[in-house]
Amino acid sequence: MARTTGYTGTVVARQVASGLFRRPGINPPEYVGREEGCYENLLEGLGQRNIGWTGSVAEF
């Protein structure tokens, strides 16, 4: 669990440093996911560190 928390933090820090995520101030993770390209970049960064992700959408 510590790896996934740390890896996520470093990927988002790199997004801020590169200008991909530009919202000022303190932001919850939901704001990062709303920005175009950030979610895909996060999954790619985690994949490079051998952290896989699978998901599904269910209609209610």
N, C-alpha and C positions, 0 to 999 in steps of 0.2 A: 504494500500500500504506500509506503514512503517513496518508493521509486516513482509511482504514477503521480503522486502529489508534486514531487520535486521536478519531474520531467515536464509536467504541465506548466509549472511556474516558469521554467527556463524557456519553454517555447513561447509563452506569452511575453516574457521579457524581451525576447528576440523580435517579436512582432512590434512591440513598442519602439525598440531601438531602430528597426528598419523603416518605421513609419507606416506599417500595415495597420496597426491599431493606434488611432490618434485622439481618442476621447480623453479630455483632461480630467484630473482628479482621481479619486478612489472609485473603482468600478467593480461591481459584482461580476462573476463569470458569465452571467446571462448577457451582459453588454458586449463582451468579446464575441460571443456566438452570434450576435445580431449583425456585426460588421461583415460586409462582403469579403469573402476569402479567408477570414480568420478561422472559422470552424474547419474548413478543408485543410488549411495550413497546420492547424493543431493536430488533426488526425494524421497528417503526413509526418509531422515531427515525432509523434508518438510511435508511428510505424517504423521509423528509422531507428528507434530504440527498442524494437521488438515488443511493443505494447500493442496488442490487437484490439479491435473493436468490432462488435457485431450489434446490429439493432434491428428493430422492426417497428412498424406502426400499426396499431390496432384501431379499428373504427368501433365506436360505441353507439 
